[in-house]
Amino acid sequence: MKGILLASTTPLPHMELNQAWFHRWIFYLASGFMFAAALLRSVLVFQNSPLLGTVMILSATWLLTFIGSLLLAGRSRWVPALLIGLEILLIQALLLTTRQDFFAFLFAIPSMQVRQQYTMKAAVFLTGFTAILTLLSLSEKFGVFYSLAIAVVFFSGSLFLLIYIGSTRRLRLIQGQQQELVMELQQANRQLESYSQQVQQLTSGRERQRLARELHDSVTQTIFSMTLTTQSALLLLEHDRDQLAAQLDRLNLLAHNTLGEMQRLISRLAPEEAGGFVPTLRQHIAERRRLETLAVNLEVQGNQPLSAMEEQSLFRIVQEALNNVVKHAGIRQATVQLHLEEQPWLEITDEGIGFDVGQTMAAGKIGLSNMQERAAEIGWSLRVKSSPGKGTRVRVWKDSGGKKPK
C-alpha cells in the first residue's frame, strides 16, 4: 500500500525543481545573449575610437552589478532593488556616451528581474520609464520619430518577456499548491496504512485478510488514481490548460468515491450500529438473497439483550457459516435460529452435502478456526456437527454453568 503511493508521488518534487531551473536558465540565456550582442556590436562600432575603453568599463561594471543582484535575490529585498537601479543608470550612461540604439535593449534585463522578484505593476512601470529614457537619449541624434519607434519596439519586446515570466511564476505557484495536495495525499495514505494495521490487530484470520484486500482493491487504488490525476493536472498546466478542468472534476469524483468506500468499510466493522443485532442480521440475510440468491430462514425467540461484543462476534459467525454454505454445501438454502431466552444460543443449519469435521479441523481450515476464536473471545462455546451427505449444523451457546443445548 505504502510502496504504491510513494512510487507515484516521489518524482513530483524533482519535476517541479527541473521546471524551475529550466525557466531560470531561459532568463540567464536571454540576458547573456542580449549583453553579448551589445558588447560585440560595441567592439565593431568603436574598434578605432577612444570611446571603446569607456564602453568596456561601463559594460564590465554593469555585468558585475547584474551578477551581484542575482546572488542577493531572495536574501534581501532592498539591496537587489538598489543594484537593479544601478544597472539602469549604467545602461543610461552607455546610451548617453555612445548615442547607439542597440544599448536600449539591455533595459529589458532589469525589467525581467523586477518581474521575477516583485509585482507585474512595478515591472510594467519600469519598462515604460526606461522606454522614455530611450526616447530622450536617442532623439538628439536620430530624431524624435526614429527614437519613438525604437522606444515602442523596446517596450513591446520587454512587455512580451514580462508576460512570459509572469506566466512561469504563476505556474510555479500553482505547482506548489499541487505539491501540497500531493503531500496531503501521502499523509492520508500513511494514516490509512496506520488504520489498516489497527484493523489487522483487532481482527483475526480470514476477516482480516478480506478487509486488507478490500482496502487495497478499493480505497488504496482510488487514492493511487487520485495521485495519477494530480500528476496529469500538473502537466496540463503547462501544455494544455483547456483540459485541466476535466482532470480536476475527475479528482473531485475520486475523492467522493474514496469517502464512500471508507464509510462502507467502517460500517462493516461496526454492524451493531445499524439499528441493533437482529435488524442488522435481517439486513445481511436480505443482501445475501439479493446478491447470491441464498435463501435463509431466520427464526428469533426471545429478546434477552446481548453485549456489543457478543453481537459483533455472533454476527461474524453467522456471516462465516453462510459463506461456507455458499461455497461448499452445494445448495442455496439455510436456517438461522437465534434463541435469546434463559441460556442464549445460535444455530446455523443446512441440508447440503456435509463434510468430515475431524478431517477439516485437522487440515487447519481458517473458517472453522475463526468461528471458534470468536466464540471463545466472548466466553461462548461452539460445536460443528456434520458428515458427508447429511448436511451441517453450527451451534454456539453461552457458557453459564447450565447444561449444554442439544
N, C-alpha and C positions, 0 to 999 in steps of 0.2 A: 504494500500500500504506500509506504513512505517512499520507496525507491521509484515508483512510477511518477509521482508528482515532482520529486526533486529533479529527475532526469528531464522533465519537460519545462521546468521553470528556471533552472540554473543558468541557461545561456542568455536569459534576458538582460542581466546587468552588463554582460560583455557586449551584447548587441548595442545597448544604449551608449556605452563607452566608445565603441568603434564609430558610431554615428557622430558623437560629439567631436571626436578627433578629426573625423572627415570634414565636417563643416569648418572647424578651426583651421585646418590646413588649406582649405579653399581660400580663406581670408588671408593667410600668410602668403600663399602663392600669388593671389591677385595683387596684394600690396607689393610683393617683391618684383613682379613684372612691371608694375607702374613705375616704381623707383628706378629699376634697371633701365627701362626705356627712356626716362627723363635724363638719367646720368649719361647714357650712350649718346643721346641727342646733344647734350651739352658738350661732350668731347668733340663731336663732329662740327658743331657750330662755332665753338670758341677755341679750337685747337691752336690757332695762331693769335689769340687775343690774350692780353694780360688779365682779362676777367676770369679766365679758366681757373686760376688758383683760388679766387674768391668763391667761385661756384663750387669747387671741390670741398672747400672748408665748410660752407653753408650746408652742402649736401651731407657731408660726414656728420656734422653736428645734428642735423635732422634725423639721420639714421640712428645715432646713439640715443636721442630723445625718444624716438619711436620704440626702440628695444626696451628702454627703461620703463616706459608707460605700460608695455605688455607684461614685464616682470612684476610690476607693482599692482597690476589689475587684480582685484579681489582682496588684496591685503589692506588697501586704504581707499577711501572714497574721493578724497580731495587731491592727494598728490598726483594720481593719474590724470585728473582733470586739469591740473596746472601744466603737466607735461604735454597734454594734448593742445592746450592753448599755446605753449611754446612751439609746438610743431607748426601750428597755423602761422605764427609770426615768422618762423624761418622760411616757410613757403612764400609768404608775402614778401619777405626780403629778397628771395630769389626772383620773384616776378618784377619787383621794382628795380633790381640791379640789372637784370638781363633784358626785360621787356619781351620775353619769349612766352608764347601762349601755352607751350606744352607743359610748363610747370604748374599750370592751373589744375591739371587733372590729379595732381598729388593731393588736392583738397579732399578728394573722395575718401582718402585713407582715414584721416581723423573723424570724418563723418561716420564711417563704418565703426570706428572704435567707440564713439559716443553711443551708437545704436546698440552695440553689444553690452555696454555697461550701464546705460541709462535708458531714458524713455524715447519712444519714437518722436514725440513732440520736440524734445531737445535736439535730436538728430536732424529733423527737418529744418528747425530754426538755424542750426549751424550751417547746414547746406545752403540755405538761402543767403545767410550772411557772407559765406565765402564766395558765392556767385556774384554778389555785389562787389566784393573786394576784387574779383577777377575783372569785372566790368570797369571799375575805376582805374585799375593798374594798367590795363591794356588800351584804354580809349585814347590816350595821348598819342600812342604810336600807330595804332591800327584804325582809329576812328571809332565812333560810337556804335555804328551798325555792326561792324565786324566783331567788336568786343562783346556786343549784346548777343550775337549768335554763338560765340564761344561760351559765354556765361550760361545760355539756355541749354546748350549741348551738355555742358558740365553738370548743370542742375538735374537734367533728365537722367543722365547716366548714374549720378550719385543716388537719385531717388530710387532707381531700379535696384541698385545694390542694397539700399536700406530696406526695401520691401523684402528682398530675398533673405537678408539677415534676420529681419523681424519674423519671417515665417519659420526659419530654422530655430529661432529662440522659442517661439510658441510650441513648436514640435517637441523640443526638449522638455518644456514644462509639462506637456500632455504625456510624454513618455514617463516622466517622473511620477505623475499621478497613476498611470497604468502600472508602473512598477510597484507602487504602494499597494495597488489592488492585488497584484500577484503575491506580494509578501503576506497580505491578509489571507489569501487563499492557502498559502503554505502554512500559516499559523492555524487556520481552520483544519487543515489536513493533519497537523500534529495533534490537535485536540481530538479529532476524530479517531486517530490511532490510539490515543490515551483512553477514550471512551470504549473502543473496541477491546482493549486489554482489560478494562474493568468488567466488561461483559463476559469475557473469557474466564475471569476469576470467579464470577458469580454464577456461571452456568457450568454444565458438565456434558461430557460425551458428545452425542450426536447433535443435540440442540446447539452447543457451542460451535461446532463445525458448520451447521446450517446458517447461523447468524453471521459467522465470519464470511461465508460465501456470499450471503446477501449484501453485506456491507461492501464487499469487493465488487460484486456484479452490478450494484445499483448506485450507491452514494459515491464510492470512490471513482467509478468510471464516469459519473456525471461531472465530478469536480475536475477530472482529467480533461473532459470535453470543454469545460469552462476555461481551463488553462490554455488549451489549443485555440479556442475562440479569442481569448485575450491576445495571444501572440498574433493571430490573423489581423485583429484590430490595430495592433501596433504597426504592422506592415502597411495596412491600408491608409494609415495616417499620412504616410509619405508617398505612396504610389497611386492610390485610388480611393479618395475620400468619399466618392459617391456611394460606395458600397459599405461605408463604415456603419451607417445606421442599421443595416440588416444584421451585421455582426453583433452590435450592441443589443438589438432585440433578442437575438439568439442567446446571448449571455444572460439576459434577464429571465428568459424562459427556463434555461438550465438551472438558474438559482432557485426558481419556484419549484421546479421538479425535485431538486435536492431536498428542499424543506419538506415537501410531501413525503419523500422516501424516509426521511428521518422520523417524521411523525408516525408513519406506518410502523416502523421498526420499534419505536418507543411504545406504541400501543400493544404490540405483540409481547413486549417484555412485561407489561403490566395488564393482563387481561381482566383482573378483578376490578379495574376501574371503569369498565364498560357498562356498569349497571348492576353488578352482582354476579355471583358464580353461576347460578342456574341460567339467567338470561344470556350470559356470555357463552355458556355451553350450548344453549339452543342456537345461538347465532353461528357458532362454529360448525355445528351439525348441518345447519342450513347451507353454509358455504361449501361444505364437503359434498352435499347433494347437488348443488349447482355446478361446482367445478369438476367433480369426479364421479357424478351420478351414484354416490354411495348413499343408500337408504339406511338411516339409523333411527331406530325406535328408542326414544328417551322416556324412561319411567322414573318419576321422582316421588318419594314418600317422605312425609315429614318436613319440618322446617328448622331443625336444630342448627344454630349458627356455627360456622367454622371460622378458624383464624385465616388471616390473609395468606399466610404461608401454606396452610393446608389447601386452600382453594387454588393457589398457584400450582402446587405440586400435583393435585388431583387433575387439574386441567391438562397439565403436560402428560400425565399418564394416559388419560383418555385420548389425547392427541396422538401419542406414540402407538397406542393399541389400534386406533383406527388406521394409522399409516400402515401397520402390519397387515390389517385386513385387506387394504387396497393392494398391497404388494404381494402378499403370499397366500391369502385364503382362497383365492380363486372364485370368490363370489362378491356381490356388491350389496350385501345386507349384513346388519349387525344390530345388537341391542345393548343399550347402556342403562343400567339400573343404579339409581342413587338413593340410598337409604339413610335418611337424616333423623332417625328416631333411636333413642337409647344408645346402643353401640353402633356408630355410623359405619357404613361400608359402601363400597362402589364395586360394580362388576360390569365387565365388557365381554360379551359373548358373540360368537359367530358359528355358523354351521358349515364352515369351509373344509378344506382338505386336511387341516391339522398338521402337526409335526411332532417329532420326538423331542420332548422338553430336555431330557438329560443330555442328548447329543448336542442340541443347540446351545445349552448353557456351557457345556464343555468346550465348544468352539469359541466361546467368548463373544457372542453376538452383542453388539453395543446397545441395541434397542431394549432387550430384556434387562441388561445391567443398568441402563438409565432409569428404568421404572423402579427397580429395586432400590437404587440410590435415592430417588425422590421419596419413596415411601419411608425409607429409614430416616431421612432428614426431618420428617415431621412426626416421627415416632409411630408410624403405621407399619403393618405387615403386608406383604404381597405374596400371592401364590398364583402360579400359572399351571393350569391343567389342560393338557391336550394330548392327542395321539393321532397317528395317521388315519384319515378318513372319518374322524369323529369330532371335528371342529375344535374350537379353542375357547377357554374361559379364563379371564384375568380378573382376579378378585383381590381387593385391597381393603383392609379394615383397620380401625383404630384400636391399638392395644390399651385396654383399660382394666385389665385384670379379670375380665369375664371370659366366658367360653368363646372360642373362635366361631365365626359364622360358617355355615356349611357351604 
